[in-house]
Amino acid sequence: MTQPAPGNSTGTAWISRFLEAQAAELDAARNTQLAYGRDLKDFLAWLVRHDTGFETASRDQIEAYLAFCNDQGLSAATRARRLASIRQLYRFAFEEKLRADNPAIRIRGPRKAKSLPRTLSEAEVSALLTAATTHGRAAADRLRNTCLMEILYATGLRVTELVTLPVAATRGDPQVLLVRGKGNKERMVPLSTPARRALTAWLAHRDAAEDLARKEHGTKPSPYLFPSRAAAGHMPRQSFFLMLKDLCVAAGISPQKVTPHTLRHAFATHLLEHGADLRAIQLLLGHADLSTTEIYTHVLETRLRELVLTHHPLAQNAPAPTRAHPIQDKAQT
């Protein structure tokens, strides 16, 4: 029988204990736990290949792993996230007395380049919303797609928040939705009139289909607004991602330009362009820190600068019209 590599079984146990603690004590979201797990398994595999493990790895070895990630062509953002996962693991290990030291505490991560979030113009969002009303094999698909897109643009929800919306929160033609976001924090987001109309139409079809399935097959009702046969019981994020790509093609927009998060950025940017307060946008997006929301002011500044450079007559390549100097005019009279 093949023996486990040195440090492998112990390392796997460390990851399990760490993730359990994250879930129990910090109420870390499932997606966050999955990211931690992937990062730490990759680090553990590298350590095992170098005949060591979590319990004996040194600072030099952690830095060597980060150099290896760099050589693999991983972005600065990915390398920074992996270092953050390693730091969290060793802080946990030190607090739980699994190690007497923390070898990751003084390691500096790569600087992440500050990039502005990609967004869409109002015309592009309008094209996507129109495409949602016509794209789909059946009427049910078109109603669902329209509801998904209208709610997403009206609220700026994260895609996970959108696909896991409980149907109970959408009953009674609500003007606002109660959303449970990152860190299990709740926030209120208003629904636009088009979103409420789309929600009403989708609910009518969804409930009728669910009633029929219960009568014919004894199917239990789903707690989700967008139910699915997937293991989680709701529409998977990947399915929404693929649907959005199809809508981009139908709307004449490059699919490479759009992700679910792009619409969240568009929601915030368009609000800011129309005079919304930055603090209000922070609350709507569910950002814990206002500095996270402030990135949208840079998006707006960039757009305004482009507007001036594109449309202001003095910014054009053509020579400016000749105008007499007012002092010279006065001297000549």
C-alpha positions as CSV (number, residue, x, y, z in Angstrom):
1,M,0.0,0.0,0.0
2,T,1.3,3.5,-0.9
3,Q,2.3,5.5,2.1
4,P,1.2,9.1,2.4
5,A,4.0,11.6,1.7
6,P,5.6,13.3,4.7
7,G,3.4,16.0,6.1
8,N,0.5,15.2,3.8
9,S,-1.9,13.7,6.3
10,T,-1.0,16.1,9.0
11,G,-1.4,19.0,6.6
12,T,-4.8,17.8,5.5
13,A,-5.9,17.7,9.1
14,W,-4.6,21.2,9.6
15,I,-6.7,22.5,6.7
16,S,-9.8,20.7,8.0
17,R,-9.4,22.2,11.5
18,F,-8.7,25.6,10.1
19,L,-11.8,25.7,7.8
20,E,-14.0,24.3,10.5
21,A,-12.9,27.2,12.8
22,Q,-13.5,29.7,10.0
23,A,-17.0,28.4,9.5
24,A,-17.8,28.2,13.2
25,E,-16.1,31.3,14.7
26,L,-16.0,33.8,11.8
27,D,-19.0,32.5,9.9
28,A,-17.0,32.6,6.7
29,A,-19.0,32.3,3.5
30,R,-18.8,29.0,1.6
31,N,-17.0,30.6,-1.3
32,T,-14.4,32.1,1.0
33,Q,-13.8,28.7,2.6
34,L,-13.4,27.0,-0.8
35,A,-10.9,29.7,-1.8
36,Y,-8.9,29.1,1.4
37,G,-9.0,25.3,0.9
38,R,-7.8,25.5,-2.7
39,D,-4.9,27.9,-1.8
40,L,-3.8,25.8,1.2
41,K,-3.9,22.5,-0.7
42,D,-1.7,23.9,-3.4
43,F,0.8,25.2,-0.8
44,L,0.7,21.8,1.0
45,A,1.4,20.0,-2.2
46,W,4.4,22.2,-2.8
47,L,5.7,21.6,0.7
48,V,5.3,17.8,0.4
49,R,7.3,17.9,-2.9
50,H,10.0,19.5,-0.8
51,D,9.8,16.9,2.0
52,T,8.2,19.2,4.6
53,G,4.8,20.2,5.8
54,F,2.9,23.0,7.6
55,E,4.3,22.0,10.9
56,T,7.9,22.5,9.9
57,A,7.8,25.0,7.0
58,S,10.1,28.0,7.5
59,R,9.7,31.6,6.4
60,D,12.3,31.0,3.6
61,Q,10.2,28.1,2.3
62,I,7.0,30.2,2.3
63,E,8.8,32.9,0.3
64,A,10.2,30.2,-2.0
65,Y,6.6,29.0,-2.6
66,L,5.5,32.5,-3.5
67,A,8.4,32.8,-5.9
68,F,7.3,29.5,-7.4
69,C,3.8,31.0,-7.9
70,N,5.3,34.0,-9.6
71,D,7.3,31.8,-11.9
72,Q,4.1,29.9,-12.8
73,G,2.8,33.2,-14.1
74,L,0.2,33.8,-11.4
75,S,-1.1,37.4,-11.1
76,A,-0.1,39.6,-8.2
77,A,-3.7,39.4,-7.0
78,T,-3.7,35.6,-6.9
79,R,-0.3,35.5,-5.1
80,A,-1.5,38.1,-2.6
81,R,-4.6,36.0,-1.9
82,R,-2.5,32.8,-1.4
83,L,-0.2,34.6,1.0
84,A,-3.3,35.8,2.9
85,S,-4.6,32.2,3.1
86,I,-1.2,31.1,4.5
87,R,-1.1,33.9,7.0
88,Q,-4.6,33.0,8.3
89,L,-3.6,29.4,8.6
90,Y,-0.4,30.1,10.6
91,R,-2.2,32.6,12.8
92,F,-4.7,29.9,13.6
93,A,-2.0,27.4,14.2
94,F,-0.1,29.7,16.6
95,E,-3.3,30.5,18.5
96,E,-4.2,26.8,18.7
97,K,-0.6,25.9,19.8
98,L,-0.1,23.7,16.7
99,R,3.1,25.7,16.2
100,A,5.2,27.8,18.7
101,D,5.9,30.4,16.1
102,N,4.3,32.1,13.1
103,P,6.6,31.9,10.1
104,A,4.4,34.0,7.8
105,I,3.9,37.0,10.1
106,R,6.6,39.2,8.6
107,I,6.3,38.2,4.9
108,R,5.3,41.1,2.7
109,G,3.0,40.3,-0.2
110,P,3.2,41.5,-3.8
111,R,1.8,44.9,-4.5
112,K,-1.5,44.6,-6.4
113,A,-1.9,47.0,-9.2
114,K,-4.8,49.3,-8.7
115,S,-7.2,48.7,-11.6
116,L,-10.5,50.4,-12.2
117,P,-13.5,48.0,-12.3
118,R,-14.8,47.3,-15.7
119,T,-18.3,48.6,-16.2
120,L,-21.0,49.1,-18.8
121,S,-22.7,52.2,-20.3
122,E,-26.4,52.6,-19.7
123,A,-27.1,51.8,-23.3
124,E,-25.2,48.5,-23.0
125,V,-27.1,47.6,-19.9
126,S,-30.4,48.5,-21.6
127,A,-29.4,46.2,-24.5
128,L,-28.7,43.3,-22.1
129,L,-32.1,43.8,-20.4
130,T,-33.9,43.8,-23.7
131,A,-32.0,40.7,-24.8
132,A,-33.1,38.9,-21.6
133,T,-36.8,39.3,-22.7
134,T,-36.3,37.5,-25.9
135,H,-33.5,35.1,-25.2
136,G,-34.4,31.6,-24.1
137,R,-35.8,28.4,-25.5
138,A,-39.1,28.6,-23.6
139,A,-41.3,31.4,-22.1
140,A,-40.2,30.2,-18.6
141,D,-36.5,30.8,-19.5
142,R,-37.3,34.3,-20.8
143,L,-39.3,35.2,-17.7
144,R,-36.5,33.9,-15.4
145,N,-33.7,35.6,-17.4
146,T,-35.6,38.9,-17.3
147,C,-36.2,38.6,-13.6
148,L,-32.5,37.8,-12.9
149,M,-31.2,40.7,-14.9
150,E,-33.7,43.3,-13.7
151,I,-33.1,42.4,-10.1
152,L,-29.3,42.4,-10.5
153,Y,-29.2,45.8,-12.2
154,A,-31.8,47.3,-9.8
155,T,-30.0,46.1,-6.6
156,G,-26.3,45.6,-7.4
157,L,-26.4,42.2,-5.7
158,R,-23.4,39.8,-5.8
159,V,-24.2,36.9,-8.0
160,T,-24.3,34.5,-5.1
161,E,-26.7,36.7,-3.3
162,L,-28.9,36.8,-6.4
163,V,-29.1,33.1,-7.1
164,T,-29.7,32.2,-3.4
165,L,-32.5,34.6,-2.9
166,P,-35.2,33.0,-0.7
167,V,-38.6,33.1,-2.4
168,A,-40.2,34.1,0.9
169,A,-38.3,37.4,0.8
170,T,-40.0,38.3,-2.6
171,R,-43.6,37.7,-1.8
172,G,-46.2,40.5,-1.7
173,D,-44.8,42.7,-4.4
174,P,-42.0,44.1,-2.1
175,Q,-40.5,47.5,-2.8
176,V,-37.3,46.4,-1.0
177,L,-35.5,43.1,-0.5
178,L,-33.8,41.9,2.6
179,V,-30.5,40.4,1.5
180,R,-28.1,38.3,3.5
181,G,-24.6,39.0,2.2
182,K,-21.0,38.5,3.1
183,G,-20.3,37.6,6.7
184,N,-24.0,36.8,7.1
185,K,-24.7,40.5,7.3
186,E,-28.2,41.7,6.2
187,R,-29.0,44.8,4.2
188,M,-32.0,46.3,2.5
189,V,-32.0,47.0,-1.2
190,P,-34.8,48.8,-3.1
191,L,-36.4,47.3,-6.2
192,S,-37.1,49.3,-9.3
193,T,-40.5,49.3,-11.0
194,P,-39.2,47.2,-13.9
195,A,-37.7,44.7,-11.5
196,R,-40.9,44.4,-9.5
197,R,-42.8,43.7,-12.7
198,A,-40.3,41.1,-13.8
199,L,-40.4,39.5,-10.3
200,T,-44.3,39.3,-10.4
201,A,-44.3,37.7,-13.8
202,W,-41.6,35.2,-12.8
203,L,-43.3,34.3,-9.5
204,A,-46.6,33.6,-11.3
205,H,-44.9,31.1,-13.6
206,R,-42.6,29.6,-11.0
207,D,-45.5,29.0,-8.5
208,A,-47.7,27.5,-11.2
209,A,-44.9,25.1,-12.3
210,E,-44.2,24.2,-8.7
211,D,-47.9,23.5,-7.9
212,L,-48.1,21.2,-11.0
213,A,-44.9,19.3,-10.0
214,R,-46.3,18.8,-6.5
215,K,-49.6,17.4,-7.8
216,E,-48.1,15.1,-10.4
217,H,-44.9,14.0,-8.7
218,G,-45.1,15.0,-5.1
219,T,-42.2,17.3,-5.5
220,K,-41.4,19.4,-2.4
221,P,-41.6,23.2,-2.9
222,S,-38.2,25.0,-3.2
223,P,-37.2,27.7,-0.7
224,Y,-35.4,29.6,-3.5
225,L,-36.7,32.2,-5.9
226,F,-34.6,30.5,-8.7
227,P,-34.9,26.8,-8.0
228,S,-32.8,24.2,-9.8
229,R,-32.2,20.5,-9.9
230,A,-28.6,21.2,-8.9
231,A,-27.3,19.8,-5.6
232,A,-27.6,23.2,-3.9
233,G,-31.2,23.5,-4.9
234,H,-30.8,26.9,-6.5
235,M,-29.5,28.1,-9.9
236,P,-25.7,27.6,-9.9
237,R,-23.5,30.7,-10.3
238,Q,-21.9,29.0,-13.3
239,S,-25.3,28.7,-15.0
240,F,-26.0,32.4,-14.5
241,F,-22.5,33.2,-15.9
242,L,-23.2,31.2,-19.1
243,M,-26.6,32.8,-19.5
244,L,-25.0,36.2,-19.2
245,K,-22.5,35.3,-21.9
246,D,-25.4,34.3,-24.2
247,L,-27.2,37.6,-23.5
248,C,-24.0,39.5,-24.4
249,V,-23.9,37.8,-27.8
250,A,-27.6,38.5,-28.4
251,A,-27.1,42.2,-27.4
252,G,-24.0,42.7,-29.6
253,I,-21.6,43.1,-26.7
254,S,-18.3,41.3,-26.4
255,P,-18.8,38.4,-23.8
256,Q,-15.2,39.0,-22.7
257,K,-16.2,42.4,-21.5
258,V,-19.0,41.3,-19.1
259,T,-19.1,39.2,-15.9
260,P,-21.9,39.2,-13.2
261,H,-19.7,41.6,-11.2
262,T,-19.5,44.0,-14.2
263,L,-23.3,44.6,-13.7
264,R,-22.7,45.3,-10.0
265,H,-20.1,47.9,-11.0
266,A,-22.5,49.4,-13.5
267,F,-25.2,49.7,-10.9
268,A,-22.8,51.6,-8.6
269,T,-21.3,53.7,-11.4
270,H,-24.6,54.8,-12.8
271,L,-26.0,55.7,-9.4
272,L,-22.9,57.9,-8.8
273,E,-23.3,59.5,-12.3
274,H,-26.8,60.4,-11.4
275,G,-25.9,62.1,-8.2
276,A,-26.2,59.4,-5.5
277,D,-24.3,59.8,-2.3
278,L,-21.3,57.6,-1.9
279,R,-22.4,56.5,1.6
280,A,-25.7,55.4,0.2
281,I,-24.0,53.3,-2.5
282,Q,-21.8,51.7,0.2
283,L,-24.9,50.6,2.1
284,L,-26.6,49.3,-1.0
285,L,-23.5,47.3,-2.1
286,G,-22.9,45.9,1.4
287,H,-19.3,47.2,1.6
288,A,-17.9,47.1,5.1
289,D,-15.5,49.9,4.4
290,L,-16.2,53.2,2.5
291,S,-12.8,53.0,0.9
292,T,-14.0,50.0,-1.1
293,T,-16.8,52.1,-2.5
294,E,-14.6,55.0,-3.3
295,I,-13.1,53.2,-6.3
296,Y,-16.3,54.3,-8.2
297,T,-15.4,57.9,-7.8
298,H,-12.2,57.1,-9.9
299,V,-14.4,55.4,-12.5
300,L,-16.5,58.6,-12.7
301,E,-13.5,60.8,-12.9
302,T,-12.1,58.7,-15.8
303,R,-15.4,58.9,-17.7
304,L,-15.6,62.7,-17.2
305,R,-12.0,63.1,-18.4
306,E,-12.7,61.0,-21.5
307,L,-15.8,63.0,-22.1
308,V,-13.9,66.3,-22.1
309,L,-11.1,64.9,-24.2
310,T,-13.6,63.5,-26.7
311,H,-16.1,66.4,-27.0
312,H,-14.4,69.6,-25.9
313,P,-13.5,71.7,-29.0
314,L,-10.0,72.6,-27.5
315,A,-9.2,69.0,-27.0
316,Q,-9.6,68.0,-30.7
317,N,-6.7,67.5,-33.0
318,A,-8.0,70.2,-35.4
319,P,-6.6,73.7,-34.9
320,A,-8.7,75.8,-32.7
321,P,-10.7,78.6,-34.4
322,T,-8.8,81.9,-34.6
323,R,-10.1,84.4,-32.1
324,A,-9.0,88.0,-31.6
325,H,-7.4,88.8,-28.3
326,P,-9.8,91.1,-26.3
327,I,-6.9,93.4,-25.3
328,Q,-5.6,93.7,-28.9
329,D,-9.2,94.5,-30.1
330,K,-9.4,97.3,-27.6
331,A,-6.0,98.7,-28.6
332,Q,-7.0,98.7,-32.2
333,T,-10.2,100.7,-31.7
